[in-house]
Each structure stands twice: as structure tokens, then as C-alpha cells.
């Protein structure tokens, strides 16, 4: 997932959070500030298009206050993404899994093998 996809996911999550938590049709001032900040962080990420999900990142570039705010958004919106934005939700889950295990291929190597590591 490149930077543009990351920004789309951020926008969708923050909009979902703001709409349901702040009962706002458009982004409230606080959520707009968070979105602007988060998009700037993504744009300046030293990992570029290879950027991991923030939870898996070695560099925490958010200030503690903004990190707390984006974490609240992610905790709320993350589980709801599959219902509201299924494609973005799946892409984000795949990226998170890739960040934890190195690559999806590494996690798929065990598929079709028994406990001794032999092909079935």
C-alpha cells in the first residue's frame, strides 16, 4: 500500500470516527486538525511507499498527544472499516500482517504442510 492508499485509509477512518462519535456531517475542527497532521506525517515518512502500519513502525513520528488521538480513532474505526469500507479495510489488514511477519509469502509457506513440515 503506497502513501496515497495510506492517506485514503486515514481519511476514511477519521471521517467514520468523526461522523459516529461527534455526530458531524463533515469533519469537525479537531478531526480536521488530526487528518491534516496525519497526512503530513505520511507525506514525510522516511520509509516512503514501503511504510509499515504505524503500530509496527520503529519510528514513532507522531507527538504523544496526536498519537493518543489517532490511536483512539484507529481503535474505534478499525473494526468498523470492514462494514463501511471493505476494500480499504482488507488492504489495511494485509499491510498490517505483512509488517508483522515480513511478507505474506512467509506466512503462507506453512499452508498445506503438516506438523512435520511435509507437504500434504
Buried (B, 14 or more C-beta within 10 A) or exposed (E): BEBEBBBBBBBBBBBBBBBEBEEBEEBBEEBBEBBEBBBEBBEEBEEEEEBBBBEEBEEEBBEEEBBEBBEEBBEBBBEBBBEBBEEBBEBBBEBBBBBEEEEEEEEEEEEEEEEEEEEE
